[in-house]
């Protein structure tokens, strides 16, 4: 039997990539070579406010939240779950510090992709360069959709969409963070959830 081209635990990673682009065996090997597997505890900060984000993280297990501080309170900007990516996309691309932090909400298994390693691959591998472009485009679309939801959807619609996209988040993320992510108060979230249980 032929040995696998890469660590079998990367199957989820390459399944997600397949939704963007079909990579050749050589491209998979090249990508696998720059991935760094990390097992990290709950509360670990992948990125701290005021620093440059130098990695994109694929979440094999666990989840992260991206947040910033305003008026002495943490505001949850983004939540990333299994089989998605976590990064500060603007900081990663520009090399400038971000006001946001990214922390683990559970013990997590991640695959880190370093900025410099990825740039070198872009220079030599057009398939991976195309994947990077598609991933950035996807991230920008997600950011725009989130902006639109916060400005045009009702609180109940935002909650419903969250349940549809990530059914387990309510059990895994403190409700105060969920409320912050939805742009509502904890009291409003409690009323919405009470309506669902009636």
C-alpha positions as CSV (number, residue, x, y, z in Angstrom):
1,X,0.0,0.0,0.0
2,X,1.3,3.4,-0.9
3,X,2.1,5.7,2.0
4,X,-0.1,8.9,2.3
5,X,1.3,12.0,0.7
6,X,0.8,13.9,4.0
7,X,-0.3,13.5,7.6
8,X,-3.8,11.9,7.4
9,X,-5.0,14.3,10.1
10,X,-4.8,17.0,7.4
11,X,-7.7,15.4,5.5
12,X,-10.2,17.9,6.9
13,X,-7.9,20.8,5.9
14,X,-7.6,19.6,2.3
15,X,-11.4,18.8,2.2
16,X,-12.0,22.5,3.0
17,X,-9.5,23.6,0.4
18,X,-11.3,21.5,-2.2
19,X,-14.3,23.7,-1.8
20,X,-12.1,26.5,-3.2
21,X,-9.8,24.7,-5.6
22,X,-8.6,21.2,-6.5
23,X,-4.9,21.0,-5.7
24,X,-2.5,18.6,-7.5
25,X,-0.6,16.0,-5.4
26,X,2.5,18.2,-5.7
27,X,0.7,21.3,-4.4
28,X,-0.8,19.3,-1.5
29,X,2.7,18.2,-0.5
30,X,4.0,21.7,-0.8
31,X,1.2,23.1,1.3
32,X,1.5,20.3,3.9
33,X,5.2,21.1,4.3
34,X,4.5,24.6,5.6
35,X,1.7,23.6,8.0
36,X,2.6,23.6,11.7
37,X,0.3,21.6,14.0
38,X,-0.4,23.1,17.4
39,X,-2.3,21.8,20.4
40,X,-3.1,24.7,22.7
41,X,-5.1,25.3,25.9
42,X,-8.3,27.2,26.4
43,X,-7.5,30.9,26.9
44,X,-4.4,30.9,24.8
45,X,-4.0,34.1,22.7
46,X,-3.1,33.4,19.0
47,X,-2.8,37.2,18.4
48,X,-2.6,40.0,21.0
49,X,-3.9,43.5,20.4
50,X,-1.2,45.8,19.1
51,X,0.7,43.1,17.4
52,X,1.0,41.9,13.8
53,X,-0.9,38.7,12.8
54,X,1.7,36.5,11.0
55,X,-0.4,33.3,10.7
56,X,-3.6,32.0,9.3
57,X,-4.9,29.2,11.5
58,X,-7.1,26.3,10.3
59,X,-9.1,24.9,13.2
60,X,-9.1,21.1,13.3
61,X,-10.7,21.1,16.8
62,X,-11.9,23.8,19.1
63,X,-13.0,27.4,18.4
64,X,-11.7,30.9,18.6
65,X,-13.1,34.4,19.2
66,X,-11.7,37.6,17.8
67,X,-12.3,40.6,20.0
68,X,-11.3,44.2,20.8
69,X,-11.7,46.4,23.8
70,X,-14.0,49.5,23.8
71,X,-14.9,51.6,26.8
72,X,-13.4,49.0,29.1
73,X,-15.4,46.1,27.6
74,X,-14.5,43.3,25.3
75,X,-16.4,43.3,22.0
76,X,-16.6,39.9,20.2
77,X,-16.0,40.6,16.6
78,X,-15.8,37.1,15.1
79,X,-16.2,33.4,16.1
80,X,-14.4,30.7,14.2
81,X,-15.3,27.0,14.6
82,X,-14.0,23.6,13.4
83,X,-13.1,23.4,9.7
84,X,-12.8,27.1,9.3
85,X,-9.9,29.6,9.4
86,X,-9.0,32.2,12.0
87,X,-6.8,35.2,11.3
88,X,-6.7,39.0,11.3
89,X,-7.0,39.2,7.6
90,X,-6.1,42.9,7.4
91,X,-3.1,42.6,9.6
92,X,-1.9,39.4,7.9
93,X,-2.1,41.1,4.5
94,X,-0.7,44.6,5.4
95,X,1.8,43.6,8.1
96,X,0.4,46.3,10.4
97,X,-0.7,45.8,14.0
98,X,-4.3,45.1,14.7
99,X,-6.4,46.4,17.6
100,X,-8.0,42.9,17.9
101,X,-7.0,39.8,19.8
102,X,-7.7,36.2,18.9
103,X,-8.1,33.7,21.8
104,X,-9.1,30.1,22.1
105,X,-12.4,29.4,23.8
106,X,-11.7,25.7,24.1
107,X,-8.6,23.5,24.1
108,X,-7.8,23.4,20.4
109,X,-5.9,21.7,17.6
110,X,-4.8,24.1,14.9
111,X,-2.7,24.1,11.8
112,X,-0.7,27.3,11.5
113,X,0.3,28.8,8.1
114,X,3.1,31.4,8.3
115,X,2.9,34.5,6.3
116,X,6.4,34.3,4.9
117,X,6.1,30.6,4.1
118,X,2.9,31.2,2.2
119,X,4.4,34.1,0.2
120,X,7.2,31.9,-0.9
121,X,4.8,29.3,-2.0
122,X,2.8,31.9,-4.0
123,X,6.0,32.8,-5.9
124,X,6.5,29.2,-7.0
125,X,3.1,27.5,-7.1
126,X,0.2,29.1,-9.1
127,X,-2.4,26.7,-7.6
128,X,-1.7,27.8,-4.1
129,X,-1.5,31.4,-5.1
130,X,-5.0,31.0,-6.6
131,X,-6.2,29.4,-3.4
132,X,-4.8,32.3,-1.4
133,X,-6.6,34.8,-3.6
134,X,-9.9,32.8,-3.4
135,X,-9.6,32.5,0.4
136,X,-9.0,36.3,0.8
137,X,-12.0,37.0,-1.4
138,X,-14.2,34.6,0.6
139,X,-13.0,36.3,3.8
140,X,-13.9,39.7,2.5
141,X,-17.4,38.5,1.4
142,X,-17.9,37.1,4.9
143,X,-16.9,40.4,6.5
144,X,-19.3,42.3,4.2
145,X,-22.2,39.9,5.1
146,X,-21.5,40.4,8.8
147,X,-21.5,44.1,8.3
148,X,-24.8,43.9,6.5
149,X,-26.3,41.6,9.2
150,X,-25.4,44.0,12.0
151,X,-26.9,47.0,10.1
152,X,-29.9,45.5,8.4
153,X,-31.0,42.3,10.1
154,X,-33.1,42.3,13.3
155,X,-31.7,40.8,16.5
156,X,-33.9,37.8,16.1
157,X,-32.8,37.3,12.5
158,X,-29.1,37.5,13.5
159,X,-29.7,34.9,16.3
160,X,-31.6,32.6,13.9
161,X,-28.8,32.8,11.3
162,X,-26.2,32.0,14.0
163,X,-28.2,28.9,15.0
164,X,-28.4,27.8,11.4
165,X,-24.7,28.3,10.7
166,X,-23.3,27.1,14.0
167,X,-25.9,25.1,16.0
168,X,-23.5,24.3,18.9
169,X,-22.2,27.8,19.6
170,X,-24.9,28.5,22.2
171,X,-23.6,25.5,24.2
172,X,-20.0,26.3,23.7
173,X,-19.6,30.1,24.0
174,X,-20.5,32.2,27.0
175,X,-23.8,34.0,26.4
176,X,-22.3,37.4,27.0
177,X,-19.9,36.8,24.1
178,X,-22.7,35.5,21.9
179,X,-24.7,38.7,22.7
180,X,-21.6,40.8,21.9
181,X,-21.1,39.0,18.6
182,X,-24.7,39.5,17.7
183,X,-24.5,43.2,18.6
184,X,-27.2,43.0,21.2
185,X,-27.4,43.1,25.0
186,X,-27.4,40.0,27.1
187,X,-31.0,40.9,28.2
188,X,-32.1,41.0,24.6
189,X,-30.5,37.7,23.9
190,X,-32.3,36.2,26.9
191,X,-35.6,37.4,25.6
192,X,-35.0,36.0,22.2
193,X,-33.9,32.6,23.6
194,X,-37.0,32.6,25.9
195,X,-39.1,33.1,22.8
196,X,-37.5,30.1,21.1
197,X,-38.2,27.8,24.1
198,X,-41.9,28.7,24.2
